[in-house]
Amino acid sequence: MANRNAKMFDLKVTSAYRQVFGRVELNCISLIAETMVLNDLLYRENTF
């Protein structure tokens, strides 16, 4: 029984971990994408 509880706890911890890091990763990706778009717009405005 204790072993099963430990497994459940591990699953809960890893899923929480994944949720947090998944969000962080998504935020980083969207930030990078926004930065690239902004740089692109600035570059175009400066060239024309």
Secondary structure, 3 states (H helix, E strand, C coil): CHHHHHHHHHHHHHHHHHHHHHHHHHHHHHHHHHHHHHHHHHHHHHHC
